[in-house]
Amino acid sequence: EQVREGKLSLDQPVKVDREVILEDSEFFDLGPGTFPLWELLYWMIVTSDNTCTNVLIDLLGMDTINAWCAAHGLENSRVERKMLDWKAIEEGRNNYTSPWDQYKLFAALYRREILTPELCGTAWEILLRQRSTDQFLRYISDDVQVAHKTGGLDYLNHDCGIFCLPEHPYY
């Protein structure tokens, strides 16, 4: 939304300091640096990189993210903590969404009803590159195009998105 509004640019450099790089990050194996916003978005989605997610939460702010969700009818989606912040979880703060909210978000993205058509296309191209195939695609051997996002914790896993079938999309 902030790119659409001209407040940010996909090419905008974002500095990532060593102290915010999490141990599970694969993207930052060469250490800290300055990266274009689009690259952080890409790795956040494609490999679920938690450091990228946290950097973007810091860049945008939880209040901004939550306000966007509320403005777009995502009633069960809320960010209350950064990734791997176990202390926040102990304090009762967590991140939430629901299958219905994810359906609404993916449907709006597919129909290009949010952002701009160009930004929807960019988001779509990133979602199509999701590398995790152990959920939606676990038992599907056919070559099928899926725009999706996985996620999980020790006690839960999810995958949400759209199967791009020739006849119609399957949410």
N, C-alpha and C positions, 0 to 999 in steps of 0.2 A: 504494500500500500504506500509506503514511504517513497519507493522508487516511482510509483505512478504519480505521486504528488510532487515529485522533483526534489524532495528533501534528501534523498540518497540516490546513488547511481550504482548500477550493477558492476561497473568498473572501479568504483570508489575503493581506495586502499583502506584496509582494516589491519591495524597492528595487533599482533598476538604475542604477548610476552611469555617468557618461559614459565612463570609462576602459575599461569592459568592452564597450561597444557596438562591434561589428565593422563594417567598411566596407560589407559586403554586406547589412546588415540593412535591410529595408524597414519593419519595424514601428516602429523607433525613429527615424524620419525627423524627428520633432519633438523628439528628444533624450531625456535620461534622465528618470526619474520613478519612481513607485511604482505597481505594477500588481497586480491580483489574480492569484493562482496560476493560476486557470483560463485567464486570457487568455494567459499565457506558454505554457501547454500547448497552447492552441488554435493560436497562431501557429507554435510549434515544429513542429506536425504539418501544418497547412494550407498554409504557405508554406515549410516547412523553414528557418525563421529560426534561424541559427546562434547569434546572441546569446541568444535565448530558451533554446536548448539548453544553452549554456554556463552561463547563470544557474541553470538547473535542476540541472546537474551540480554546481555549487558549493553549491546549497541542500541537495541530498541527499547528495552525496559519492560518489565512484566506488566505494568499498568497499560502500556500502549498495546501490547499483545492481547491482553484480556479485554480491552476496550474494542479492539478490532473483532475479536470473537463475538462479543455481545452485540455489536452493531450488525453482524452478519448472521444472527440467529443461532449461533452455536452455544446454546444455553447450558450445555453440560461440559464445556471445554474451558479450562482455566489453568494458568501457569502460576504456581506458588513457590517453586524452587528451581534451582539449576539441576542439571544432570549429575548424578552420583553424589548429591548432597545428602548424606545419610543423617546428619544432624537435623536438617530441616524435616526429614521424614519422622524422626523421633519426636520432634516438636509438633507434629501433626500437619505439616505443610506438604502438599504433594501436587502433582500435575494430573489433570483429569480430562477425559473426553468420553464420548459414547459412540456406539456404532451409528446412531442416527445423525449425530453431528458430523461424523466422518462422511456419511452418505451425502449430506447436504453440501459439504465442502467439495467433495470430488465431483458431484453433479454440477455445481456452480462453475467449477474449473473446466469441466468437460464442455459445458454449454457456453463457456466464455462470458459468464454473467458477473464475474468479479474482475478486479484489476483492469487490464486492457487486453485486447486479443493477443497482442505481442507478448505481454508478460504471462498470460495464460499458456501460450505456446512454449515459452521458456520453462515454466514450471512443469508443463507436461513432458517436455524432453528430458528433464532431470528425473522425473518420476519413472519414466520408461527405462531408465538406466539402473534402477534399484538392483543391487547385487545379491541380496538375500533371496534364495530360492527354496528355503527349507519350510515354508509355510504354504502360501497360495499354490506354488508350483511344485510342491513336494512330490505329488503323484501324477503330474501331467508331463507326459513325454513329448506331446505335440509342440510344435513351434507356435506359441501364442504370445501375442503382445499384451503386456499388463503394465499399466501405470499404477504403482502402488508404493506404500511406505510400511515397513515393518518396525517393530519395536518390542522391547521386552525387558523384564527384570527376572530375577531368579525364580519368581513364583508366578509369572504370567508372560504370555507372548501374544502379539497381535499382528495382523496384516490387513490392511484396508486399501481399497483402490478399485480400479475398473479393468475388467477383461475387455479388450478391444476386439470384439467378434465382428465378422463381416456383416451380419444381419443387423446387429444393434449392440450397444454397450451392455455389459453385465456388471452391475455395481456390487 
